[in-house]
Amino acid sequence: MPLKTIRMKSINIKKSLLFFIIFLLNTTVNAQEIIKDSVVVEKKVTTSKRQKIDGVIANVGDYIILDSDIDKAFLEITSQGGSVKDIPRCQMLGKLLEDKLYAHQAIQDSVKVTDTEVKSMMDERLSYMVQQIGSMEKVIKYYKKDTEEEFRSYFFDILKENKLTSEMQKKIVDEVEITPEEVRNFFKKLPKDELPVFGAEMEVSQIIIEPKITAVEKQKVIDRLNGFKKDIQEGSSFATKAVLYSQDPGSRSSGGFYKMTRKTPFVKEFKDVAFSLQEGEISAPFETEYGFHIIYLEKIKGQELELRHILLTPTVSKEALDEAKEKISLIRKRIVDKEISFADAARTMSDQKETRANGGVLINPNTQDTRFELTKMDPELYSQVSNLKDSEISLPVLDETKSGKKQYKIVTVTNRINEHTADYAQDYVKIKDLALKEKQIKAIGKWFDEKIKETYIKIIGEYRDCSFTNNWLKK
């Protein structure tokens, strides 16, 4: 059930934030539908007034905006599956002005974006576009470029600027924190008839039993990774090997690339190996709960590492799977026979470290809460729990993780929450998130007000007649 609209002050920036998310994060949802409900109606530049000759129409710091940049921005949205039908040129120019100001200030604040990062982004985006359009030749023609080299150079500059823009915005919102008192005041100010309505939710617990992998299968994977390492040391590309063979879906398309610090939420074994390497060094194969890895350390930048890795998961035999199913079936029988509670069985017998200590309780990855809203629940999990009655234990389910590991699990619903109007005590986590987002929106609005005043900005010709959300004309 969607939330009721919440009336907030200083939301004049909301439209540009939504537009920013659509454009920079490369979402393929219909931009028209998202913008329709949040856009501020602007005075359009009429077709009769538009200049046909391309030229500079605005300056932001050291950046310039050409009239053709508006057309290119429309093209970029449509290439990602979005609609530009109801987006006027003035609105698009406003968005470009925001991007340039973010990028300009990112440079002033020494925000770093490496060529390696941009190339990884470009490879991923190009792979998607070629898949959608049919070939690199068609992509080049679509963007009206003469050669692949010309297109790549053009696209690299766009992505680098986009990355600077997103990093600058992230820097602004990451500095925003909220206190319990601010959350309480936010909730008190909401009119009763405009309080959000939260959909039906449930809390779920699970027990995982992983099949045992034989020493023979582990050695096969280790030998294969050592083979990769030897090939790379003799001149092969680590990134290419990762794209072709790594079983990590989170980094495979970018050639196994990750940036990390000691605070990055990677497993301990991975961090220990990564921080033991020198620049240019490739690790020996090592094991984590996800499988076996090798790491290539590209660069050390202060406390941050830039690395690539390859993950391989050993093959699980049918005998091992059968043993795991038998074990979890016996655990289920003991719970059903009331010999042991589900929570105690999870604490003492589950193979999943993340949930074992909490008695098997799942954490919603989107909210970091224990509740899952039914309309937003992962379809696979929903199918496993939707028909369960209170205290009922599912039959053993053969599950496969994102990294390809097979395991058996049983699940149960431990709590059900019906659809309801927001309650401060019951829904504190969600209310805190709404309050934080409002504060972040205000922080971005304040940032724009300050930076527009202190930055050289000039808008030329007919576009001075646009009605912008931000004070670009400094009136």
Salt bridges, closest charged atoms under 4 A:
GLU33 OE2 - LYS36 NZ 3.27
GLU42 OE2 - LYS15 NZ 3.87
ASP67 OD1 - ARG89 NH2 3.39
ASP71 OD1 - ARG89 NH1 2.83
GLU76 OE2 - ARG125 NH2 2.18
ASP99 OD2 - LYS95 NZ 2.19
ASP109 OD2 - LYS171 NZ 3.56
ASP115 OD1 - LYS160 NZ 3.39
GLU117 OE1 - LYS259 NZ 2.81
GLU148 OE2 - ARG152 NE 2.88
GLU161 OE2 - LYS100 NZ 2.75
GLU167 OE2 - LYS163 NZ 3.18
ASP174 OD2 - LYS170 NZ 2.72
GLU181 OE1 - ARG184 NH1 2.49
GLU182 OE2 - LYS439 NZ 2.90
GLU194 OE2 - ARG7 NH1 3.51
GLU201 OE1 - ARG371 NH1 3.43
GLU201 OE2 - LYS430 NZ 2.36
GLU210 OE2 - LYS405 NZ 3.99
GLU217 OE2 - LYS220 NZ 3.47
ASP231 OD2 - LYS241 NZ 3.09
GLU234 OE2 - LYS230 NZ 2.77
ASP248 OD2 - HIS309 NE2 2.95
ASP272 OD2 - LYS268 NZ 2.67
GLU287 OE2 - LYS218 NZ 3.56
GLU298 OE2 - ARG308 NE 2.64
GLU306 OE2 - LYS301 NZ 3.21
ASP322 OD2 - LYS318 NZ 3.00
ASP337 OD2 - LYS333 NZ 2.80
GLU339 OE1 - ARG334 NE 3.28
ASP344 OD1 - ARG347 NH1 2.92
GLU373 OE1 - LYS376 NZ 3.88
ASP390 OD1 - ARG416 NE 2.70
ASP427 OD1 - ARG371 NH1 3.07
ASP427 OD2 - HIS420 NE2 2.88
ASP433 OD2 - LYS437 NZ 3.21
GLU438 OE1 - LYS442 NZ 3.99
GLU454 OE2 - LYS451 NZ 3.27
ASP465 OD2 - LYS49 NZ 3.52
